[in-house]
């Protein structure tokens, strides 16, 4: 057992990675699979529903194949998926009944419960990102998974290196929700927010500690240079929201993307100018801190990725990308303005800025796509500049992008990739295949004078919060909804499979059977869980 443990650790160590272009081509399988699904969904009769097995074969299996059997031929897999998609596009689109506005029940006390207009592309992006992560954490233990896609030892790019950063970026995107929903969130007392956020993060911290105990107690093969002897990814995920709250006084006055870049530059300065890179790569593990040097030193870099994700979330989540900027300007002006006793409440009739109306308004996806495109160009350009000036050396096995120390090139790469693919999902799903009918504001004289606040909002923008059946796919919606729980289940199953089987010696055929069964079980749990949730809501 001890020999196999050492062999297994060597099997996933010393990797130098692949190329950014190769990783992008592998990732295209996700876009191709969802395009095929959308083409089928919009060309088949509206009464035709996709069952679990069909959804799994269309949306999950291609991702598994992209990182295993087709990893060296990613263009072929995308072509296999896109050819039938193009054929389907020649068929007339099936027109169904007009979509209905989503129902938003009033909260207790009759107040309006503000709900953001749905954005299926974001749900699909997050679900596919979670699926790629869940599949890769087990697939890496099989020889069918190319070693070039496994995490790099120090420098280099790989699919798994990207997965870690994408997880953090996605966490940052959804962390923008309270900033969007509550106009007073940034100015609330810092201590109270810290306590609430810490309480939410305690379970993840406990999971991280439990993982340490289980790994050490079972002599499970581990890769110490990833995060350190005791640190792990759960602990990184838990501390990032807490650190974000500490930056709220700055977020009031500065663009979040600017703060993210500043943190990234500070991280790079510490690595290059103050010896942290040499410390991580060469210092002996003699103390508790040095034993976990990778996890601790990389934390500011992951915070920068989290902040860039948060910045993206403020563009993607509201109906219009300028929403948060306008709110930020209003909050900054309010903070600077001296308070007067007779003007405690500024929410008077006739105020031009109406938070609830903005959040209920139709999505301006064209503007969102344009702004995301601008940011994608920015991050790819900054990544290119970092390569030209050779930050942390010439790109390759001995320099350049590094997930281990989370340097500036890695931060810009993660941001560029995730912004680009989020934009692609928006274009494919929300603009091309499932465009929401254009909302038109109802003239004031046609509105009922006795309507409640919620009804008035729906009368003003009756199509602002429509839900088109099939977008997002039910399976991906279920995976996104239960993402963290599924990630935990995947970690447990990965451990059980590795304890039960000598995965690194398995043939390709046996490997694909085990991996397919694993992906099937994870997806089935999400599907059944979601169906049970829906049944409870309807009962």
Secondary structure by P-SEA (a helix, b strand, c coil): caaaaaaaaaaacccccccaaaaaaaaaaaaaaaaaaaaaaacccccccccaaaaaacccaaaaaaaccccccaaaaaaaaaaaaaaaaacccccccccccccccccccccccccccccaaaaaaaaaaaaaaaaaacccccccccccccccccccccaaaaaaaaaaaaaaaacaaaaaaccccccccaaaaaaaaaaaaaaaaaaaaaaaaaaaaaccccccccccccccaaaaaaaaaaaaaaaaaaaacccaaaaaaaaaaaaaaaaccccaaaaaaccccccccccaaaaaaaaaaaaaaaaaaaaaaaaccccccaaaaaaaaaaaaaaabbbbccccccccccccccaaaaaacccaaaaaaaaaaaaaaaaaaaaaaaaaaccccccccccccccccccaaaaaaaaaaaaaaaaaaaaacccccccccbbbbcccccccccccaaaaaaaacccccccccccccaaaaaaaaaaaaaaaaaaaaaaaaaaacccccccaaaaaaaaaaaaaaaaaaaaaaaaaaaaaaac
